[in-house]
Amino acid sequence: MNPAGEREQTRPSATFYEEIGGEPTFRRLVDEFYAGVATDPVLRPMYPEADLGPAADRLTLFLIQYWGGPNTYSAQRGHPRLRMRHAPFRVGPVERDAWLRHMRRAVDRLELSPEQDETLWQYLERAAYFMVNTMDETPGPAH
């Protein structure tokens, strides 16, 4: 309460999505990421679509929802089920490391605060390790 005895209105704490700039920031992140994927000899073959746009849209909507933005991803695609959706693809240490390399470059381009960078990076790194479904060190074609 303030000195006049009135309850102060407090704004709910912002979501991480809001803190880092909302949809435009996540679109920049994913656009930067897919710019690297487009020419990567390990990752590009994993995307059967000639246009990476649909994959970029899916990742953008997923990240927006995960970090507190609109739930458009689930409304359009249902529960994320990330491991199940990635199961048809061979994801080993080589693919994981290539994914992380492009994502690290994309995160760096956002120029977030050190705390925001660390929060986002920790999640992305955990997610990349979680998607590994083979320990074979030899890159292979998509299934």
Summary of the structure (lengths in Angstrom):
residues: 143
radius of gyration: 18.1
end to end distance: 61.2
largest distance: 69.5
contacts: 358
relative contact order: 0.16
helix: 58%
strand: 0%
